Structure formats: C-alpha cells, structure tokens
C-alpha cells in the first residue's frame, strides 16, 4: 500500500520540488539584482560626497584667497573717499584769502598721492578676483557638455592658483611645463584630477617639502607628473592605491576615494594613471592622456623645474 | 598717561608691516600715509622683517599669519625678543582663525584682526597699541631718570658720610 502511494506521489513531488527550487532561484536573483542596484547607488552617493568634500576644502581656500583682493579694495575705497573729502575741504579753504594756502595745498598733494597709490592696487585686485572666479567656474564644471580641446598646462596653473592658500606656507611648488598639445576632455574633471594629486603630494611632504609638476609629450600622448619629496609609497601598495577604500592616511585625512575618483576621470578621458616612487624616494603620479590630434612627435620632457611660488 | 605720551608724536612711531602679499602692503601703506604720520617699513619677505627688527627700534609690528618660510607666529616671536615692548598685531584671513587663536598665547598678541579689515577699526587698534607703547616708553624713561637720581643721591650720601666719618 505504502509503495503504491509513493509510486503515485513521487513524480508529482519531484515536479513540485523542481518548481519550488526554480522559484527560489528567481527570488534570489531578483534580490541580488536589487542589492547590486542599492550598492551602485550607495557607491555613487559616496563618491559624490567625496567630490563635495574636496570642493568644500577648495572653497575654504578660495574664500581666503578672495579676502586679500577684497580687503585691498575695501581699504582702498575707504582711503579714496577720505582723500576726496580732504581735497574738498582744502579746496574750500583755498577760496578763503586769509587761509594758510600752503597748508591746504600740502593736504591736496597728500590726498592726490593717496589717490594715485590706490589706483594700481584696485586694478590688480580686480584682475586677481576675475582670475579666481574664472578658475572656480572651470573647477565647478562637470561633463554636461561635449568634450573639448583642453590645455593641460593651463589646468595645472589654474589648480595651483586655487590651492595657493593650501600650499604656500609649507610647500615649494616647482613647475616644469613643456609644450604640450591639447587633450580632448572636460576642464573641470581634469582640474579635479590635478587637485587630488597635488593635495595628496602636499599631505605627503608634511611640514615642509617640494612638489614638482611636470608636463611633456610622449609620442602622441600628453603626460602630466606630480612628484613629491615625501616618504614615498609603501612597498606593494602601488596596485591597490586606485581601489575604492584604500588609503595610507589616517581616518581624519583620507577616505580612500580620492585616487579612485581620479582613476575614473582619467579613464573617461581614455587615459592611464600610474604611481611609483621617484629616484629620490618620493611618490610620483603619472597621468597619460591622448591628444586631440595624434602625431608621431618624440618625447619632449622639459629639463628642469621653475619655482611656482 | 596723556602727560607722559605728550612727548611722543605720531611721527616718532616706527611701524613694521609684514605680509607676503604686496597688494596688502601697498594698500595699508597708502592708507597709513594719508591718515597718519607714522614711519612705515613694509616687508613681503618675513626674513627681511626679522633682520629689520634686530637692527632697529620698532614701536608696533603687524603681521600676516600664513607666509612662506617664516610664519606670522614665528616672526612675532622674534619681535618679542628683539623689540619686547612693541605691541604685536596679527592681521589675517578667516581661514587661519583657529590656528591663530591657538597661537595667541605663545607670543602675547596685542590684537588679532581679520581680513578684510575695517579701516577705522584698524586705526583705533594701531593708535591704542602705540599709546600703550609710548606709555611704557615714557615709564621706562622715568624709571631710568629715577635710577640715575637714586645713583646720584647714593653718591651724595657716600660723600656726606665720608665727610663726617
């Protein structure tokens, strides 16, 4: 009797088990896809946060950089107002025949000297402010527009201008920018690459040190190198450096996402990035980018650096 | 105070300005030349300012905080040694505030001013600092006079004693 029941039920039981197993697999697969999507969203959010943190740090430096021309303008405007008031007063005094004309003329001369003294300062302050705003606008631009020819050297110079406050006390920046062809890409993200590499170099040198930025042509590619004279990369970490979450810094100074973002941006420009230790022991980061017009030019590495400070 | 300070005029005041930004130095110098009769020495290179302080008597030193080579705090520490009675003022940007406040006790700042500064406030701070400087200077001179008089008195006392003993 039992055998008969088993003989009848067995094929059905197997079919039901199979259906259940398939259903379980489908549910697992849907869950897995859902998790993957969640992970991708979380990663993007984390990267966006890191980019915002970098931008925030940059903004603090920019605020300081703007303070100098702003302070100069504000003080100079005050000086000019005072000088004009002095001239008005002295001119009124001159109309009095009994007044001490020599004293009034001396006051007018003093006021005119102040007016002439503030002129170049106002001009320079406005030029500096315009430069900073221009670089800031470039740094804030994303990849909304189609890629365009970008001069890597001007990106280097612009980034250094934005980082002036961060660098000037501790770091001597040496520039060895050769003649390079334009690369095809986006100025904002390329600026972010250099910003990250230069800030890393600045952190690596500690209290005092040298950061050298070099650009040159290697065949039909543009190479930009950021080198420092810090302690260099720990043995065996050159490969892991560009992975998300890897950092050699303490928790307050590094999230391990900076170089991950850098590699992503470089890859979007069809370029490569490599890290190594230089002959003097410090770290060297080399970014290689294709040019807009491929040529068969030989390597044109500049001979030595010039002081950027 | 007024009686003692009356012997010093604005034109006696040697003011030292230090900032690696020429723009800031030019602006401050033009403003001070219009508003005051101070003798102003300005330096974009803090090392030169240190040398000037070692070789000259300074009445007020005003320095930026973040500069290449020598920081504002190091510079003011140097001045605390070379010109201990000259009030020390730090004129710096907001971003440096935390570090600057930490360092205030190290060098005994007279005042901390933020960039961008207010001309009138800056002038009040400078005038107060120089008032204090000249008061101390006048006091030092009075003390020196009293010391000298005391020395003469002691000599006279010795002479009298020698005459009678």
HADDOCK unambig.tbl for C-alpha pairs under 7 A between the chains (distance, minus, plus):
assign (segid A and resid 60 and name CA) (segid B and resid 95 and name CA) 6.69 0.50 0.50
assign (segid A and resid 64 and name CA) (segid B and resid 93 and name CA) 5.82 0.50 0.50
assign (segid A and resid 64 and name CA) (segid B and resid 94 and name CA) 6.73 0.50 0.50
assign (segid A and resid 64 and name CA) (segid B and resid 95 and name CA) 6.02 0.50 0.50
assign (segid A and resid 67 and name CA) (segid B and resid 93 and name CA) 6.60 0.50 0.50
assign (segid A and resid 67 and name CA) (segid B and resid 115 and name CA) 6.11 0.50 0.50
assign (segid A and resid 67 and name CA) (segid B and resid 116 and name CA) 5.73 0.50 0.50
assign (segid A and resid 68 and name CA) (segid B and resid 24 and name CA) 6.88 0.50 0.50
assign (segid A and resid 68 and name CA) (segid B and resid 116 and name CA) 6.97 0.50 0.50
assign (segid A and resid 70 and name CA) (segid B and resid 116 and name CA) 6.35 0.50 0.50
assign (segid A and resid 71 and name CA) (segid B and resid 115 and name CA) 5.93 0.50 0.50
assign (segid A and resid 71 and name CA) (segid B and resid 116 and name CA) 3.89 0.50 0.50
assign (segid A and resid 71 and name CA) (segid B and resid 117 and name CA) 6.18 0.50 0.50
assign (segid A and resid 72 and name CA) (segid B and resid 23 and name CA) 6.72 0.50 0.50
assign (segid A and resid 72 and name CA) (segid B and resid 24 and name CA) 5.93 0.50 0.50
assign (segid A and resid 72 and name CA) (segid B and resid 27 and name CA) 5.81 0.50 0.50
assign (segid A and resid 75 and name CA) (segid B and resid 27 and name CA) 6.75 0.50 0.50
assign (segid A and resid 75 and name CA) (segid B and resid 119 and name CA) 6.08 0.50 0.50
assign (segid A and resid 76 and name CA) (segid B and resid 27 and name CA) 6.18 0.50 0.50
assign (segid A and resid 79 and name CA) (segid B and resid 31 and name CA) 5.64 0.50 0.50
assign (segid A and resid 110 and name CA) (segid B and resid 34 and name CA) 6.54 0.50 0.50
assign (segid A and resid 111 and name CA) (segid B and resid 34 and name CA) 6.68 0.50 0.50
assign (segid A and resid 114 and name CA) (segid B and resid 30 and name CA) 5.67 0.50 0.50
assign (segid A and resid 114 and name CA) (segid B and resid 34 and name CA) 6.24 0.50 0.50
assign (segid A and resid 117 and name CA) (segid B and resid 30 and name CA) 6.00 0.50 0.50
assign (segid A and resid 118 and name CA) (segid B and resid 27 and name CA) 6.63 0.50 0.50
assign (segid A and resid 118 and name CA) (segid B and resid 30 and name CA) 6.98 0.50 0.50
assign (segid A and resid 121 and name CA) (segid B and resid 23 and name CA) 6.07 0.50 0.50
assign (segid A and resid 121 and name CA) (segid B and resid 27 and name CA) 6.78 0.50 0.50
assign (segid A and resid 168 and name CA) (segid B and resid 67 and name CA) 6.73 0.50 0.50
assign (segid A and resid 168 and name CA) (segid B and resid 68 and name CA) 5.56 0.50 0.50
assign (segid A and resid 169 and name CA) (segid B and resid 66 and name CA) 5.84 0.50 0.50
assign (segid A and resid 169 and name CA) (segid B and resid 67 and name CA) 5.21 0.50 0.50
assign (segid A and resid 169 and name CA) (segid B and resid 68 and name CA) 4.34 0.50 0.50
assign (segid A and resid 169 and name CA) (segid B and resid 69 and name CA) 6.69 0.50 0.50
assign (segid A and resid 170 and name CA) (segid B and resid 68 and name CA) 6.75 0.50 0.50
